[in-house]
């Protein structure tokens, strides 16, 4: 029997938005890992690959929550375009925008799942990862 939360359909909808961002982040980071060039490749390729892996893990956790709620998880990424570039600063700027959007989405979800600690615990940890990523990308951009 699925878990029941207040505003269940809204929770599933918002979780699917988060899942769409994670699917988009996986594609974006894998793309940027392939296209980063020059000296920046020494650090940023691994950074982008690690972020793609983290997004894969976040997507799995969000998908599990959606399934536990009896919902249907999306299989397509968020529609925000992934900018193709070989400019590492633009890659990081795009990454920053993605991480900020994902963090904001999880911040929106958290109060919706607070009544069920297993979900809130998971969302808190994912949100922390997203906020850490924002700080890391800002640092890489020299901000």
C-alpha positions in Angstrom: 0.0 0.0 0.0 1.5 3.4 -1.0 2.3 6.0 1.7 -0.4 8.7 1.9 0.6 12.4 2.3 -1.5 15.5 2.3 -1.6 17.0 -1.2 -0.3 13.7 -2.6 -0.7 14.6 -6.3 1.0 18.0 -5.8 3.9 16.2 -4.0 4.3 13.8 -6.9 4.1 16.6 -9.4 6.9 18.6 -7.6 9.0 15.4 -7.2 8.7 14.8 -10.9 9.9 18.4 -11.5 13.0 17.6 -9.3 13.5 14.3 -11.2 13.4 16.2 -14.5 16.1 18.5 -13.2 18.2 15.5 -12.2 17.8 13.9 -15.6 18.8 17.1 -17.2 21.8 17.5 -15.0 23.0 14.0 -15.9 22.9 14.8 -19.6 24.4 18.3 -19.2 27.3 17.1 -17.0 28.1 14.1 -19.2 28.1 16.5 -22.2 30.3 19.0 -20.6 32.7 16.3 -19.4 33.2 15.3 -23.1 33.7 18.9 -24.3 35.8 20.6 -21.7 39.3 21.3 -23.1 42.7 22.6 -22.2 44.1 22.9 -18.7 40.6 23.1 -17.3 40.0 19.5 -18.4 42.4 18.3 -15.7 39.9 19.3 -13.0 36.6 20.0 -14.6 36.2 16.7 -16.5 36.3 14.8 -13.3 34.1 17.4 -11.6 31.5 17.1 -14.3 31.6 13.3 -14.3 31.2 13.2 -10.5 28.2 15.6 -10.8 26.6 13.4 -13.4 27.0 10.4 -11.1 25.5 12.4 -8.1 22.5 13.4 -10.3 22.0 9.7 -11.2 21.9 8.9 -7.5 19.5 11.7 -6.7 17.2 10.7 -9.5 17.1 7.1 -8.1 16.1 8.4 -4.7 13.4 10.7 -6.0 12.1 8.0 -8.3 11.9 5.6 -5.3 9.8 8.2 -3.3 7.5 8.7 -6.3 7.0 4.9 -6.6 6.4 4.6 -2.8 3.7 7.3 -3.2 2.1 5.3 -5.9 2.9 7.9 -8.6 4.4 7.6 -12.0 7.9 9.0 -12.4 8.8 11.0 -15.4 11.4 9.6 -17.9 12.2 12.9 -19.6 14.5 15.7 -18.5 13.5 19.2 -17.7 12.9 21.2 -20.9 15.5 23.9 -20.1 18.0 23.8 -23.0 21.5 22.5 -22.4 23.8 25.0 -24.0 26.5 23.4 -26.1 29.8 25.1 -25.5 33.5 24.5 -25.1 34.0 27.5 -22.9 34.6 26.2 -19.4 33.3 29.4 -17.8 30.0 29.1 -19.7 29.8 25.5 -18.7 30.2 26.4 -15.0 27.7 29.2 -15.4 25.2 26.8 -16.8 26.0 24.3 -14.0 25.4 27.0 -11.4 22.0 27.8 -12.8 21.1 24.1 -12.9 22.2 23.6 -9.3 20.4 26.7 -8.1 17.2 25.5 -9.8 17.5 22.0 -8.3 18.1 23.4 -4.8 15.1 25.7 -5.1 12.9 22.7 -6.2 14.0 20.6 -3.3 13.4 23.5 -0.9 9.9 23.7 -2.3 9.4 20.0 -1.7 10.7 19.7 1.8 7.7 21.2 3.7 5.4 19.0 1.6 7.1 15.8 2.9 7.9 16.8 6.5 5.1 14.7 7.9 6.9 11.5 6.7 10.5 11.5 8.1 12.0 8.9 5.7 11.1 11.2 2.8 12.1 14.5 4.5 15.4 12.9 5.5 16.2 12.0 1.9 15.1 15.4 0.6 17.2 17.2 3.2 20.3 15.3 2.1 19.7 15.9 -1.6 19.0 19.6 -1.0 22.3 19.8 1.0 24.2 18.2 -1.9 22.6 20.7 -4.3 23.5 23.7 -2.0 27.1 22.3 -1.6 27.3 22.2 -5.4 26.2 25.8 -5.7 29.0 26.8 -3.4 31.5 24.7 -5.2 30.6 26.0 -8.6 30.6 29.6 -7.3 34.1 28.9 -6.0 35.3 27.4 -9.3 34.0 30.6 -11.0 36.0 32.7 -8.5 33.0 34.3 -6.9 
